Structures are given as structure tokens and as C-alpha cells.
Amino acid sequence: MLALLPAATANLLANNLRIPLDNEVAVDVELNGTRRPCERV
């Protein structure tokens, strides 16, 4: 499992993964949201 908090250059990745840019909301989504597969690059 990977949790991503948007900061600096991670904002682009967070945006592409539809993770909210507000850290409090992002933490809530990451703790309570639906898990999705993510391809490794």
C-alpha cells in the first residue's frame, strides 16, 4: 500500500491520481478511501 501526500512535485502525481491537494482531505481519502491499483513505472 502507498499513501501519497501532495507536496512540491508530488502535486502533479496527486492530481493525476485524483488525490485532493488539501493535506487533511488527502489523509482522510487515503485512510478511508477505496483502494485502486497503480502501475509501477
MIZA-86349 format. One record per residue (C-alpha): y, x, z; residue in one letter. Coordinates in steps of 0.25 Angstrom, whole numbers, plus 5000, padded with zeros to 4 digits. Last residue first. Layout:
residues N
    v    u    w resn
    Y    X    Z    A
...
END
This chain:
residues 41
    v    u    w resn
 5011 5027 4945    V
 5004 5019 4955    R
 5002 5004 4951    E
 5007 4994 4961    C
 4998 4983 4966    P
 5005 4972 4974    R
 5005 4968 4988    R
 5012 4955 4992    T
 5023 4956 5002    G
 5023 4956 5017    N
 5025 4971 5021    L
 5031 4976 5008    E
 5039 4963 5006    V
 5045 4964 5020    D
 5048 4979 5018    V
 5055 4976 5005    A
 5063 4965 5012    V
 5068 4975 5023    E
 5070 4986 5013    N
 5079 4978 5003    D
 5075 4982 4989    L
 5065 4972 4988    P
 5051 4976 4981    I
 5050 4971 4967    R
 5040 4982 4963    L
 5050 4987 4952    N
 5062 4986 4962    N
 5054 4994 4973    A
 5051 5005 4963    L
 5066 5005 4959    L
 5071 5005 4973    N
 5061 5017 4976    A
 5072 5026 4971    T
 5080 5024 4983    A
 5074 5015 4993    A
 5065 5003 4991    P
 5054 5002 5002    L
 5040 5003 4995    L
 5027 4999 5002    A
 5014 5005 4997    L
 5000 5000 5000    M
END
